Amino acid sequence: MALGLGSKKNDDNVASSNGSNGNHDDEKNFGQEGYYNGFQDGHTEPGNQYGLKFGGSTKMNRIDKPVTKSISGSIAFGRRASVDQTEAQIPDSDEADITIGKQMELEAGNAIQYRTCSWKKTAALLFSEYICLAIMSFPYSYSILGLVPGIILTVVQAGFVLYTSLIVWEFCLRHPEVKDVCDVGQMLLWNKRWAWWFTGVMFILNNTFIQGFHCLVGAKYLNTMTNGGLCTIGFSAIMAVISWVCSMPRTFSALAKIATISAFFTFMSVLLAAIFAGIEAHPGGASADTAWPSKGPIEILVIPLAGTTFVDGMNAFLNISYTFIGQITLPSFIAEMKEPKDFPKALWAVTIAEIIVFSLIGGVIYGFTGTNYNTAPAFGSLGNETYLKVSFSFMIPTLIFLGVLYASVSARFVFFRLFAGTKHMGSHTVVGWASWAGILAILWIFAFIIAEVIPFFAYLLSLMSALFDSFFGWIYWGIAYIRMRRADHGVQFWKVRGIRGYLGFALNIFIILFGFFNLVAGTYASVDAIAVAYQNGGFGGPFGCESNGLYIWRAADATAAVAAAAASATAA
């Protein structure tokens, strides 16, 4: 279905065409000059006079006038000098510059063009973001929640993320000037300056922590392959440098090529891990206390084990939830699409793949390793060292690329605001490329430092996810739905739209409340986990050399340990 954004004359023509023969000729002109050419005045609620038509019939309105220009525009939010200027809106004469057709026209002659992503390339970016190492933590979640509740929650969570992602898409169609989620957050919270900064701080910290996490996971892989051949901090630094180099492409269209490779190899990695778990004689373990058969026969829980604590259950659920939540990047992706109306194609493709891959891989590996021999990531559950290393090796592209993707999104946030309206945005200039490389270097250095200096970084990552994903995955999009429907149908929009209005209103109120529940309960569970780990002495020091690789406790090691214990007892 096409989204017509045109002058009154153009909209009348589209409506006439659709009404007379049912053809949607306007679809093939989507994104071209004359199709997106500003927002028409029409019959809207007071204060929301900037409306557009969906499919030539249904009215859709902006929730407010624009306060920022697009990537191709000449004014960037955040560069104004005073509070008054910050809250001032862009003059009416400049409104046409935010339309997609105008954006494409403005950068048509540039050496670097941003609105060049097809829906297939956007799908590749989404696949690389969601089909990642986190899949290998689903067996752990199922071992706590039980297989049936775990798979049900996987499907339900996928449904909610699909729904809220469609809300993000609709919001971006109504406001084609937004460049990232920070612009969205500011507009949702009534165009307040503090809202932009509030969203921006969460945005940068969230992305940087994910970068740091991939430095550590990269070090885990290198330690696993070399059996601890180098100090862990050295491996982390190597990963940071490699990731910095791979972050250099300036457009998502260019990154999409790497994303395709990343998603393919990740799928092969988890598929091999599931196959190896099924064909090997028994699962593995990293120590004598956890290795087969020290914990008895494999135990598979259909429902949660009696006595499972709230903290354990909440952490297992949040692990599933956080794997799906990636709406933070969607406005950035849509801002570089040639045809934003096609975004749902990419979204549906990745959602269907998520449900199948997450449930199938998580369920199969859990079925063969059980609750008692399960590790996170599940590569460590394999009982054959060759199987472990082969399957883990296919994960290399995503270990690098996912951090690269989030670094690129963050770098855009800074770069687009520093150089908006200058030749450095669309041309190959020394200043432009040096600045881009410098911004990325700062982000990767910061990510490396926080990953190494904080001894409980993995737990802190969970805490940051609880704090940030509550907004980026839930709260913001419930608010977006309510504000968009109110702009279209008035203050009591749920009454105007009948049962559909009541159900939509109730669902999005639930989404907002559930976001706050995640904020409170997730923070509590994460803090409690940090406290327990401290009590158990589970943290090392900053910039440590101790290996974090995955290892298998060999039978010979177990035999030697038993013999040593027996000899010690005899001597006593």
LINURPE-V547288 format. One record per residue. N is the residue number from 1. RES is the residue in one letter. SS is DSSP state (H for helix, E for strand, L for the rest). OMEGA is omega in radians with two decimals (* if undefined). D_LAST is the distance of its C-alpha to the last C-alpha in Angstrom with 2 decimals. Layout:
N&RES&SS&OMEGA&D_LAST  N&RES&SS&OMEGA&D_LAST
This chain:
1&M&L&-3.06&81.21  2&A&L&3.10&82.73  3&L&E&-3.07&82.73  4&G&E&3.08&86.18  5&L&L&-3.07&86.44  6&G&L&3.04&90.02  7&S&L&-3.11&93.17  8&K&H&3.13&95.23  9&K&H&-3.13&97.49  10&N&H&-3.12&94.68  11&D&H&3.11&92.97  12&D&H&3.12&96.26  13&N&H&3.13&96.66  14&V&H&-3.13&93.17  15&A&H&3.13&93.76  16&S&H&-3.14&97.12  17&S&H&-3.12&95.68  18&N&H&-3.09&92.88  19&G&H&-3.05&95.22  20&S&H&-3.05&97.86  21&N&H&3.09&95.98  22&G&L&3.14&92.33  23&N&L&3.11&91.35  24&H&L&-3.11&88.79  25&D&H&-3.12&90.41  26&D&H&-3.07&88.88  27&E&H&-3.06&85.40  28&K&H&3.11&86.21  29&N&H&-3.06&87.33  30&F&L&3.11&84.15  31&G&L&-3.12&83.06  32&Q&L&3.13&86.35  33&E&L&-3.10&88.80  34&G&L&3.10&91.07  35&Y&L&2.95&88.44  36&Y&L&3.12&86.17  37&N&L&3.05&88.76  38&G&L&-3.12&88.01  39&F&L&-3.04&87.80  40&Q&E&2.94&90.94  41&D&L&-3.14&92.43  42&G&L&-3.11&92.66  43&H&L&-3.12&92.37  44&T&L&3.09&89.06  45&E&L&3.11&87.83  46&P&L&3.12&88.88  47&G&L&3.13&86.69  48&N&L&-3.03&85.54  49&Q&L&-3.09&88.57  50&Y&L&-3.01&86.65  51&G&E&3.06&86.37  52&L&E&-3.11&85.98  53&K&E&-3.12&86.55  54&F&E&-3.11&84.09  55&G&L&3.09&85.67  56&G&L&-3.07&89.07  57&S&L&-3.05&88.94  58&T&E&-3.10&85.97  59&K&E&3.03&86.05  60&M&E&-3.08&82.97  61&N&E&2.92&82.96  62&R&L&3.05&81.06  63&I&L&3.11&79.29  64&D&L&3.05&80.66  65&K&L&-3.11&82.49  66&P&L&3.04&80.48  67&V&L&3.12&78.98  68&T&L&3.04&77.60  69&K&L&-3.10&78.97  70&S&L&3.10&77.48  71&I&L&-3.11&75.79  72&S&L&-3.07&79.28  73&G&L&-3.06&80.87  74&S&L&-3.13&81.85  75&I&L&3.14&80.34  76&A&L&3.08&76.61  77&F&L&3.12&75.19  78&G&L&-3.11&73.30  79&R&L&3.13&75.79  80&R&L&-2.92&78.27  81&A&L&-3.04&78.69  82&S&L&3.12&78.95  83&V&H&-3.14&77.92  84&D&H&3.13&81.46  85&Q&H&3.14&81.42  86&T&H&-3.08&77.99  87&E&H&3.09&79.28  88&A&L&-3.12&82.62  89&Q&L&-3.14&83.17  90&I&L&3.14&84.37  91&P&L&-3.12&88.19  92&D&H&-3.10&89.76  93&S&H&-3.12&91.26  94&D&H&-3.02&87.78  95&E&H&-3.12&86.51  96&A&H&-3.12&87.56  97&D&H&-3.09&85.22  98&I&H&-3.07&82.19  99&T&L&-3.06&83.28  100&I&H&3.10&81.57  101&G&H&3.13&84.81  102&K&H&3.11&85.44  103&Q&H&-3.12&81.91  104&M&H&3.11&82.32  105&E&H&-3.08&85.74  106&L&H&-3.11&84.53  107&E&L&-3.07&81.87  108&A&L&-3.11&83.89  109&G&L&-3.09&84.67  110&N&L&3.05&81.29  111&A&L&3.10&79.10  112&I&L&-3.14&76.07  113&Q&L&-3.02&76.80  114&Y&L&-3.12&74.43  115&R&L&-3.07&75.98  116&T&L&-3.06&75.32  117&C&E&2.99&72.48  118&S&L&3.13&73.38  119&W&H&3.12&71.63  120&K&H&3.09&69.80  121&K&H&3.07&68.39  122&T&H&3.07&67.46  123&A&H&3.11&65.71  124&A&H&3.11&63.70  125&L&H&3.13&62.65  126&L&H&3.11&61.66  127&F&H&-3.12&59.71  128&S&H&3.14&57.78  129&E&H&-3.02&57.03  130&Y&H&3.12&55.86  131&I&L&-2.95&54.50  132&C&L&-3.10&51.53  133&L&H&-3.09&47.76  134&A&H&3.07&47.66  135&I&H&-3.06&48.34  136&M&H&3.02&44.74  137&S&H&3.12&43.60  138&F&H&3.07&45.63  139&P&H&3.09&42.93  140&Y&H&-3.14&40.71  141&S&H&3.12&43.60  142&Y&H&3.14&44.20  143&S&H&3.11&40.55  144&I&H&-3.05&41.04  145&L&H&-2.98&44.68  146&G&L&-3.01&44.73  147&L&H&-3.09&46.76  148&V&H&3.09&50.10  149&P&H&-3.13&50.28  150&G&H&3.14&48.95  151&I&H&3.09&51.73  152&I&H&3.13&54.34  153&L&H&3.09&53.42  154&T&H&-3.13&53.60  155&V&H&-3.13&57.15  156&V&H&3.13&58.23  157&Q&H&3.10&56.94  158&A&H&3.11&58.75  159&G&H&3.13&61.90  160&F&H&3.13&61.79  161&V&H&3.06&61.22  162&L&H&-3.11&64.10  163&Y&H&-3.12&66.34  164&T&H&3.09&65.58  165&S&H&3.05&65.90  166&L&H&3.04&69.37  167&I&H&3.08&70.17  168&V&H&-3.13&69.11  169&W&H&3.13&71.40  170&E&H&3.13&74.31  171&F&H&-3.14&73.90  172&C&H&3.06&73.98  173&L&H&3.12&77.11  174&R&H&-3.05&78.82  175&H&L&-3.00&77.76  176&P&L&3.12&77.76  177&E&L&-3.05&77.51  178&V&L&-3.08&73.85  179&K&L&-3.08&71.55  180&D&L&-3.06&68.13  181&V&H&3.11&66.44  182&C&H&3.03&67.17  183&D&H&3.14&70.89  184&V&H&-3.13&70.28  185&G&H&3.13&68.28  186&Q&H&-3.11&71.01  187&M&H&3.12&73.74  188&L&H&-3.09&71.91  189&L&L&2.95&71.49  190&W&L&3.02&75.21  191&N&L&3.11&75.40  192&K&L&-3.12&73.69  193&R&H&-3.12&72.44  194&W&H&-3.13&69.18  195&A&H&3.10&68.46  196&W&H&3.13&68.64  197&W&H&3.12&66.25  198&F&H&3.12&63.89  199&T&H&-3.11&63.78  200&G&H&3.12&63.61  201&V&H&3.09&60.54  202&M&H&-3.11&58.66  203&F&H&-3.11&59.95  204&I&H&-3.14&58.78  205&L&H&3.13&55.36  206&N&H&-3.09&54.71  207&N&H&-3.12&55.71  208&T&H&3.08&53.89  209&F&H&3.08&50.61  210&I&H&3.06&51.03  211&Q&H&3.13&51.65  212&G&H&3.11&48.48  213&F&H&-3.13&46.50  214&H&H&2.97&47.81  215&C&H&-3.11&46.79  216&L&H&3.14&43.17  217&V&H&3.05&43.42  218&G&H&3.07&45.00  219&A&H&3.10&42.09  220&K&H&3.12&39.75  221&Y&H&-3.10&41.73  222&L&H&3.07&41.74  223&N&H&3.13&37.99  224&T&H&-3.09&37.54  225&M&H&-3.05&39.88  226&T&H&-3.06&38.49  227&N&L&3.11&34.78  228&G&L&-3.04&35.02  229&G&L&-3.13&37.35  230&L&L&3.08&38.81  231&C&L&-3.08&38.11  232&T&H&3.13&38.86  233&I&H&3.09&41.54  234&G&H&3.09&43.28  235&F&H&3.11&43.39  236&S&H&3.12&44.74  237&A&H&3.10&47.43  238&I&H&3.13&48.41  239&M&H&3.14&48.85  240&A&H&-3.14&50.95  241&V&H&3.12&53.25  242&I&H&-3.13&53.71  243&S&H&3.11&54.47  244&W&H&3.14&56.95  245&V&H&-3.10&58.86  246&C&H&-3.14&58.97  247&S&L&-2.97&60.31  248&M&L&3.13&63.54  249&P&L&-3.01&65.92  250&R&L&-3.08&68.24  251&T&L&3.09&69.18  252&F&H&3.10&67.37  253&S&H&3.10&69.59  254&A&H&3.14&67.96  255&L&H&-3.09&64.42  256&A&H&3.13&65.11  257&K&H&3.09&64.97  258&I&H&-3.13&61.40  259&A&H&3.13&60.62  260&T&H&3.12&61.72  261&I&H&-3.13&59.32  262&S&H&-3.10&56.47  263&A&H&-3.13&57.09  264&F&H&-3.11&57.39  265&F&H&3.08&54.15  266&T&H&3.10&52.29  267&F&H&3.11&53.63  268&M&H&-3.12&52.52  269&S&H&-3.09&49.04  270&V&H&3.09&48.43  271&L&H&3.09&50.18  272&L&H&3.13&47.93  273&A&H&3.13&44.83  274&A&H&3.12&46.09  275&I&H&-3.13&46.93  276&F&H&3.12&43.58  277&A&H&-3.11&41.76  278&G&H&-3.04&43.85  279&I&H&-3.12&43.52  280&E&L&-3.06&39.84  281&A&L&-3.10&37.43  282&H&L&3.11&35.29  283&P&L&-3.09&34.79  284&G&L&-3.10&32.33  285&G&L&-3.05&29.99  286&A&L&-3.12&28.76  287&S&L&3.13&25.03  288&A&L&-3.10&22.42  289&D&L&-3.08&23.20  290&T&L&-3.06&26.92  291&A&L&3.05&27.37  292&W&L&0.00&28.80  293&P&L&-3.01&27.79  294&S&L&-3.11&25.05  295&K&L&3.07&27.72  296&G&L&-3.14&29.36  297&P&L&3.12&33.02  298&I&L&3.13&35.45  299&E&L&3.13&36.95  300&I&L&-3.11&40.51  301&L&L&3.04&42.05  302&V&L&3.06&45.79  303&I&L&-3.10&45.90  304&P&L&3.09&43.48  305&L&L&3.10&40.33  306&A&L&-3.13&40.75  307&G&L&3.08&39.36  308&T&L&-3.07&40.07  309&T&L&3.10&40.77  310&F&H&-3.11&44.07  311&V&H&3.13&42.46  312&D&H&3.14&40.75  313&G&H&-3.13&43.97  314&M&H&3.12&46.13  315&N&H&3.11&44.10  316&A&H&3.10&44.29  317&F&H&-3.13&48.04  318&L&H&3.07&48.68  319&N&H&3.07&46.97  320&I&H&-3.08&49.66  321&S&H&-3.07&52.37  322&Y&H&3.10&51.74  323&T&H&-3.13&51.71  324&F&H&-2.99&55.25  325&I&L&3.12&56.66  326&G&L&-3.08&58.48  327&Q&H&-3.13&61.89  328&I&H&-3.10&61.46  329&T&H&-2.98&62.66  330&L&H&3.10&65.47  331&P&H&3.11&68.30  332&S&H&3.11&67.55  333&F&H&-3.09&67.74  334&I&H&-3.14&70.92  335&A&L&-3.14&72.53  336&E&L&3.10&72.57  337&M&E&3.04&73.77  338&K&L&-3.08&77.24  339&E&L&-3.11&77.60  340&P&H&3.14&75.51  341&K&H&-3.12&76.97  342&D&H&-3.07&74.85  343&F&H&3.13&71.53  344&P&H&3.09&70.86  345&K&H&3.12&70.84  346&A&H&-3.09&67.84  347&L&H&3.12&66.21  348&W&H&-3.13&66.63  349&A&H&-3.09&65.37  350&V&H&3.14&62.11  351&T&H&3.10&61.60  352&I&H&3.12&61.98  353&A&H&3.13&59.61  354&E&H&-3.09&57.04  355&I&H&-3.11&57.06  356&I&H&-3.04&56.74  357&V&H&-3.10&54.12  358&F&H&-3.10&51.93  359&S&H&-3.07&51.91  360&L&H&-3.12&51.65  361&I&H&3.13&48.99  362&G&H&-3.11&46.94  363&G&H&-3.12&47.28  364&V&H&-3.13&46.56  365&I&H&3.10&43.43  366&Y&H&-3.13&42.15  367&G&H&-3.11&42.98  368&F&H&3.13&40.79  369&T&H&3.05&37.82  370&G&L&3.13&37.90  371&T&L&-2.99&36.65  372&N&L&3.14&32.94  373&Y&L&-3.06&33.11  374&N&L&3.07&35.88  375&T&L&3.05&35.99  376&A&L&-0.04&38.80  377&P&L&-2.97&40.45  378&A&H&3.04&40.03  379&F&H&-3.12&39.79  380&G&H&3.12&36.05  381&S&H&-3.12&36.00  382&L&L&-3.08&37.08  383&G&L&-3.14&34.60  384&N&L&-3.05&36.35  385&E&H&3.12&36.23  386&T&H&3.10&39.75  387&Y&H&-3.13&41.13  388&L&H&-3.05&39.64  389&K&H&-3.14&41.12  390&V&H&-3.11&44.46  391&S&H&3.13&45.14  392&F&H&-3.10&43.99  393&S&H&3.11&46.23  394&F&L&-3.14&49.33  395&M&L&-3.06&48.68  396&I&H&-3.10&49.45  397&P&H&-3.12&53.09  398&T&H&3.07&52.39  399&L&H&3.12&49.51  400&I&H&-2.91&52.24  401&F&H&-3.08&55.36  402&L&H&3.04&54.46  403&G&H&3.10&53.69  404&V&H&-3.11&56.90  405&L&H&-3.14&58.89  406&Y&H&3.06&57.84  407&A&H&3.14&58.39  408&S&H&3.11&61.87  409&V&H&3.13&62.71  410&S&H&-3.13&61.71  411&A&H&3.07&63.59  412&R&H&-3.14&66.70  413&F&H&-3.13&66.49  414&V&H&-3.02&66.80  415&F&H&-3.10&69.03  416&F&H&-3.13&71.64  417&R&H&3.08&72.19  418&L&H&-2.98&72.38  419&F&L&3.13&74.87  420&A&L&3.10&76.76  421&G&L&3.14&80.36  422&T&L&-3.14&79.87  423&K&H&-3.09&80.25  424&H&H&3.13&76.54  425&M&H&-3.00&75.77  426&G&H&-3.11&77.65  427&S&L&3.10&78.08  428&H&L&3.12&75.94  429&T&L&3.11&76.16  430&V&H&-3.14&73.97  431&V&H&-3.13&73.50  432&G&H&-3.11&72.61  433&W&H&3.10&70.02  434&A&H&3.12&68.54  435&S&H&3.11&68.23  436&W&H&3.12&66.68  437&A&H&3.14&64.10  438&G&H&3.11&63.48  439&I&H&3.12&62.97  440&L&H&3.14&60.48  441&A&H&3.12&58.64  442&I&H&3.14&58.33  443&L&H&-3.11&57.04  444&W&H&3.07&54.39  445&I&H&3.11&53.29  446&F&H&3.14&53.01  447&A&H&3.13&51.06  448&F&H&-3.09&48.62  449&I&H&-3.09&48.08  450&I&H&3.11&47.47  451&A&H&-3.07&45.09  452&E&H&-3.03&42.97  453&V&H&-3.12&43.32  454&I&L&-3.05&42.36  455&P&L&3.14&38.62  456&F&L&-3.03&39.27  457&F&H&-3.11&42.26  458&A&H&3.10&41.61  459&Y&H&3.12&41.57  460&L&H&3.08&44.58  461&L&H&3.09&46.40  462&S&H&3.12&46.04  463&L&H&3.12&47.37  464&M&H&3.10&50.31  465&S&H&3.11&51.04  466&A&H&-3.10&51.21  467&L&H&-2.99&53.58  468&F&H&-3.07&55.82  469&D&H&3.06&55.87  470&S&H&3.11&57.05  471&F&H&-3.04&60.28  472&F&H&-3.13&60.57  473&G&H&-3.02&59.60  474&W&H&-2.91&61.22  475&I&H&-3.07&63.11  476&Y&H&-2.99&65.48  477&W&H&2.97&66.71  478&G&H&3.08&67.44  479&I&H&-3.14&69.52  480&A&H&3.12&71.18  481&Y&H&-3.09&72.28  482&I&H&-3.12&73.77  483&R&H&3.12&75.60  484&M&H&3.14&77.02  485&R&H&3.09&78.26  486&R&H&3.10&79.73  487&A&H&-3.11&81.56  488&D&H&-2.93&82.97  489&H&H&3.11&83.89  490&G&L&-3.03&83.95  491&V&L&-3.12&81.91  492&Q&L&-3.05&81.65  493&F&H&-3.08&80.97  494&W&H&3.11&79.02  495&K&H&-3.10&82.22  496&V&H&-3.01&84.36  497&R&L&3.09&82.17  498&G&H&-3.09&81.93  499&I&H&3.10&78.83  500&R&H&3.13&77.51  501&G&H&3.13&77.75  502&Y&H&-3.13&75.95  503&L&H&3.12&73.10  504&G&H&3.12&72.73  505&F&H&-3.13&72.77  506&A&H&-3.12&70.19  507&L&H&-3.08&67.88  508&N&H&2.96&67.99  509&I&H&3.08&67.49  510&F&H&-3.13&64.34  511&I&H&3.12&63.29  512&I&H&-3.13&63.75  513&L&H&3.12&61.89  514&F&H&3.05&59.04  515&G&H&3.10&58.83  516&F&H&3.05&58.40  517&F&H&3.08&55.81  518&N&H&3.14&53.83  519&L&H&-3.08&54.28  520&V&H&-3.07&52.88  521&A&H&3.13&50.26  522&G&H&3.10&49.11  523&T&H&3.12&48.78  524&Y&H&-3.11&46.81  525&A&H&-3.12&44.42  526&S&H&3.13&43.94  527&V&H&3.12&43.37  528&D&H&3.12&40.89  529&A&H&3.10&38.95  530&I&H&-3.13&38.88  531&A&H&3.13&37.65  532&V&H&3.14&34.81  533&A&H&3.08&33.75  534&Y&H&3.14&33.82  535&Q&H&-3.13&31.60  536&N&L&3.14&29.05  537&G&L&-3.05&29.26  538&G&L&-3.09&30.93  539&F&L&3.03&33.33  540&G&L&3.13&33.22  541&G&L&3.11&35.77  542&P&L&3.12&39.35  543&F&L&-3.09&40.23  544&G&L&3.12&36.71  545&C&L&-3.08&35.77  546&E&L&-3.09&32.85  547&S&L&3.05&33.77  548&N&L&-3.08&35.07  549&G&L&3.08&35.54  550&L&L&-3.11&34.86  551&Y&L&3.10&32.05  552&I&L&3.10&30.77  553&W&L&-3.06&27.14  554&R&L&-3.13&27.30  555&A&H&3.13&25.75  556&A&H&3.10&24.28  557&D&H&-3.14&22.56  558&A&H&3.13&21.20  559&T&H&3.13&20.02  560&A&H&-3.13&18.34  561&A&H&3.13&16.61  562&V&H&3.13&15.40  563&A&H&3.13&14.21  564&A&H&3.14&12.37  565&A&H&3.14&10.66  566&A&H&3.13&9.88  567&A&H&3.13&8.62  568&S&H&-3.13&6.29  569&A&H&3.13&5.12  570&T&H&-3.14&5.37  571&A&H&3.14&3.78  572&A&L&*&0.00
